[in-house]
């Protein structure tokens, strides 16, 4: 039966149908919904959020060594954290099928960088599959499990934001269990990469790579669509969809399995067309190899490296190739909208992190932030995060800034999940090396002051529910008593989306207010009073 | 580029206004009508009050899930400023439904920018075919302020060639049973507003 599924939902369905029995991961946009949806199959699949990607990866490796089919999910930067087990799993090899589902984020919609996971596949010398829509996302899971078990190799399934978060129709199938019984078989020369055995594994990795390249040439994941042969285009992933719209007449080599590079297929296609264009999102991964084969082609000389591709951007590529003027499809008579207020995402109304950032505005300190929605504390009016690097990095950087001799106090802010992910090791370092940074999640200025005037390391834990998870009101909703309000604007410094400062007297949006009372705490004249239901008409 | 047989639609607003549900209903309706459908949505930060766009394309064969600027047949906006911000998406001759609701961004409250007071005439200028609808009032008349998305969707549906039966079926499939009646009512009211 046909269903409209997002790419991530389709991967989850694929895992179910392919007989996966263990699924692990660490959340991160755009990958999160894969594991969330796999958890719906809890009778067939053991599923867990692990504290970080490395742990998730290793749990899945352990499971796969018993013969269990496994997937581990993460976003692109998560694979950096799991790189250590990835690189050596390539040597050890797998027993049950093993897929790392890694979601890249071209355009950096929800990410701190734009790294291209295909490089990791080449780095680890393992296959990478790149679906172009939800049906392929589901089908490639089965294909990847088959290849993984046939060649005993881990496999990466790489999606991008537009594959993970686009819906398209998917034909569902039945679940196929693995024929292999679960059970770990002792075989040290295969499972222990001490040098004497590791060197043999090293040779096998190269032999496996050559066999995989041959298989990729025959794979149903790769196909040639012969049309007009004056221009041939090689494309992978969602870029294929844009190519089909911008170049409807061109011949296309669509790669769903681009690494190990299917050289014979690349050569066959190049020989069949007059000129060749490589269209890939992010890096010149394919183009570099094709040029190294001695094949002339256009690529990043006309296709952007930075940001996402789209049909529009490829129409510009087409114009550039043909030496034509680039024209926009958008209506010509556009009005100036440069005055429109920006609307970046903000901390939710009622978010317990708001008090922390507001409190920090009262102190001249350096604030190292971390990865999570609390990175939104960087925006005005809170404006209270000075640097962000990576998961857990806020804590370790705080220590480094302090040890370098920074004259001001240093404060590291970390969320609970990030703390357990990799923040805790930074905290161990501060304590072990007798640092003096303050690591916090706090909403109480009194505690704050004591910590920031101390010479010792402080860990402050402020407990408060995430308002996205606990949708209940925290107290009665508030409104502004216009007679009491002195229009000092202090409540507007909180950056709460429920408080609208359009007129001189601020207005509280009834439906957005969660009753957290932070505004009532900062108001000097007690102008915030319980809202009346009948007054919310505005 | 734009294949005549492909219908592109965009829904815009502020994270938390129910854009994803409206997009899901529209995609489901188009699929029920027998079209190939592709959508694209913003996740993650969308829940945190930012500017949000969802895109839906349907037809006999659809490749890209993204709507190119200047190709949307209908644009639906759940908020005034967002209605103007995304106007380049609308195709010439296209139809716009803009809610009169104003959600003041934190950047305005913090005094860094101003919320324009002349949005209605400016929207009228960029959208020759504009439905400027009091969605909030309609939603509150129904007694459920969260169905503003269905009111806008109802108004947008008048411009799309999908039978009304598939809209009802799509809403039934996508909305929780306890909210079904108010969502269906909102959709019908939305249809009557244009």
Interface residues (C-beta under 8 A of the other chain):
Chain A: X2 X4 X6 X29 X30 X32 X33 X109 X110 X133 X162 X165 X166 X167 X168 X169 X238 X240 X241 X242 X244 X245 X246 X310 X311 X312 X315 X328 X329 X330 X331 X333 X334 X335 X337 X339 X340 X341 X342 X343 X344 X345 X346 X347 X348 X373 X376 X379 X380 X381 X468 X489 X492 X493 X495 X496 X497 X499 X500 X501 X502 X506 X509 X511 X537
Chain B: X1 X2 X3 X14 X15 X24 X27 X28 X31 X36 X37 X38 X39 X40 X41 X42 X43 X44 X45 X46 X47 X48 X49 X50 X51 X62 X63 X64 X65 X66 X68 X69 X70 X71 X81 X82 X84 X85 X87 X88 X89 X90 X91 X92 X103 X104 X105 X106 X107 X108 X109 X110 X111 X112 X113 X114 X115 X116 X122 X125 X126 X140 X145
